[in-house]
């Protein structure tokens, strides 16, 4: 999807006072572009892939507030935040 379409969609949502959540984020480049546009919430393969319930329980157990324990100081898994690497 072109960046112009994304920009228009983000601005439209903001004009309606809606929270923008990006779906389908797969790369760090996409993540960085969304951050630069002020999008703070996202989901997609970059953050986690589909998994069995037993794997999900283990995955969640290794996290603090949604992020890997090794990155726990950077905000929640899906919240880019201002301090995200």
Secondary structure as UniProt FT lines:
FT   HELIX           3..15
FT   TURN            16..17
FT   STRAND          21..23
FT   HELIX           28..36
FT   TURN            37..38
FT   STRAND          41..43
FT   TURN            45..47
FT   HELIX           53..61
FT   STRAND          63..64
FT   TURN            65..66
FT   STRAND          67..68
FT   HELIX           69..74
FT   TURN            77..78
FT   TURN            81..83
//
